[in-house]
Amino acid sequence: MTSPASPIASAAPSAQPPQTTAVPVELPAYPRLSRLFRLQYEPVQTAWVLLYPEGMVKLNDSAAEILRRCNGEISVSGIAAELETLFSTPNLGPQVRSLLQEGVRRGWIV
């Protein structure tokens, strides 16, 4: 996890107008990957990827660490706690929830 503070690419200050915040979606209590997606490490890409019938999504290290724990057995708060312990970084809950909400919107997480 190269950037433990944020699983989503952080935006540098720019002259562009601010983007609107995505509407929060309800998260499953114990998130898991949809059966339509497969998470695997791709040596050629030197990255974790989500494979699906139409293609793949290359993940950053932080997103991969979160999604690797989405097995239907760990709660959202449990995922955050595990990562906080693993990387000695407090308060990862909001970033974990944000990535998981995006995953629900995109159909990765059920």
C-alpha positions in Angstrom: 0.0 0.0 0.0 2.0 3.0 -1.2 -0.5 5.6 -0.2 -2.4 4.4 2.9 -4.2 7.6 3.5 -6.3 7.4 0.4 -7.5 4.5 -1.7 -8.8 6.9 -4.3 -6.4 9.0 -6.3 -6.1 12.3 -4.5 -6.5 15.4 -6.7 -3.8 18.1 -6.6 -5.0 21.7 -6.5 -5.9 22.9 -9.9 -7.6 25.6 -11.8 -10.5 23.3 -12.7 -13.8 23.8 -11.0 -14.4 21.4 -8.0 -16.2 18.2 -8.8 -19.4 17.3 -7.2 -19.3 14.6 -4.5 -20.8 11.3 -5.4 -24.0 10.4 -3.6 -23.3 7.8 -0.9 -24.8 4.4 -1.5 -25.7 1.8 1.1 -22.9 -0.7 1.7 -23.4 -4.4 2.4 -22.5 -5.3 6.0 -20.0 -7.9 4.7 -18.9 -6.8 1.2 -17.7 -9.3 -1.4 -16.8 -9.1 -5.0 -19.5 -9.7 -7.5 -19.2 -13.1 -9.3 -18.8 -11.1 -12.6 -15.4 -9.9 -11.4 -12.2 -11.7 -10.5 -9.4 -10.0 -8.5 -5.9 -11.2 -9.4 -2.3 -10.0 -9.5 -0.9 -9.4 -13.0 2.9 -9.7 -13.1 3.0 -8.0 -16.6 1.1 -5.0 -15.2 2.9 -5.3 -11.9 -0.5 -4.5 -10.3 -3.7 -6.1 -9.0 -6.5 -6.0 -11.5 -10.2 -6.7 -11.6 -11.1 -8.9 -14.5 -14.5 -9.0 -16.0 -16.0 -10.2 -19.4 -15.5 -6.9 -21.2 -12.1 -6.1 -19.9 -10.1 -5.2 -16.8 -9.6 -2.5 -14.2 -6.0 -1.8 -13.0 -6.1 -1.0 -9.3 -3.8 1.2 -7.3 -2.2 -0.5 -4.3 -4.6 0.9 -1.8 -7.7 -0.1 -3.7 -6.2 -3.6 -4.1 -5.6 -4.0 -0.4 -9.2 -3.0 0.3 -10.8 -5.3 -2.4 -8.6 -8.2 -1.4 -10.5 -8.2 1.9 -13.9 -8.2 0.3 -14.7 -11.9 0.8 -18.1 -11.6 2.4 -16.6 -12.5 5.8 -15.2 -9.2 7.0 -17.3 -6.2 7.8 -16.6 -2.7 6.4 -15.3 -1.6 9.8 -13.3 -4.8 10.1 -11.6 -4.1 6.7 -10.7 -0.6 7.9 -9.4 -1.9 11.2 -7.3 -4.5 9.6 -5.7 -1.9 7.3 -5.2 0.6 10.1 -3.3 -2.1 12.0 -1.4 -3.4 9.0 -0.1 0.0 8.0 -0.1 1.8 11.4 -2.4 4.4 10.0 -5.4 5.7 11.9 -8.8 6.7 10.6 -8.9 4.8 7.3 -12.7 4.1 7.6 -13.9 7.0 5.5 -11.5 6.1 2.6 -12.4 2.4 2.8 -16.2 3.3 2.7 -15.6 5.7 -0.2 -13.9 3.1 -2.3 -16.5 0.4 -1.4 -19.3 2.8 -2.3 -17.7 3.4 -5.7 -17.4 -0.3 -6.1 -21.1 -0.8 -5.3 -21.9 1.9 -7.9 -19.8 0.1 -10.5 -21.1 -3.3 -9.7 -17.8 -4.7 -8.3 -19.2 -5.0 -4.7 -22.3 -6.8 -3.6 
